[in-house]
């Protein structure tokens, strides 16, 4: 098990889940992580979020806490599943006023990435991005 590869895979799942939740205008109140191991064993661990969210920052923090709480030291990890649980309508989630400029900047960037994905497709961001040729 390579810790860096597992965290990278988990981060990819967080980004996909966050994008899907925002596109469906939903927010998760909890996350469930299911690691799968060689031999077919798996287990579920759920963590409630402090407040419902569909933002990558909030989901990433909870997902990393789940992974750290798992205490995976030895074992062949063959798969990860991340699920948003206890979904609510995002329109019913209060937007908090924040004086944290860095977080606000990340939320603006997140919205911009969502617009890029909507225009160019889900693979439009990242190292494998494919953009139309400029004319």
SULDAHU-V644013 format. One record per backbone hydrogen bond with DSSP energy under -1.0 kcal/mol. NH is the residue of the N-H (numbers start at 0). CO is the residue of the C=O. If there is no record, write none. Layout:
BEGIN
[[NH:CO] [NH:CO]]
END
This chain:
BEGIN
[[5:1] [6:2] [7:3] [8:4] [9:5] [10:6] [11:7] [12:8] [13:9] [14:10] [15:11] [16:12] [17:13] [18:14] [19:15] [20:16] [21:17] [22:18] [23:19] [25:20] [26:87] [27:52] [28:84] [29:84] [30:46] [31:82] [32:44] [33:80] [35:78] [36:40] [37:75] [39:36] [42:34] [44:32] [46:30] [48:28] [52:27] [58:54] [59:55] [60:56] [61:57] [62:58] [63:59] [64:60] [65:61] [66:62] [67:63] [68:64] [69:65] [77:35] [78:35] [80:33] [82:31] [84:29] [87:26] [89:24] [91:88] [92:89] [100:98] [103:99] [104:100] [105:101] [106:102] [107:103] [108:104] [109:105] [110:106] [111:107] [112:108] [113:109] [114:110] [115:111] [116:112] [117:113] [118:114] [119:115] [120:116] [123:120] [128:125]]
END
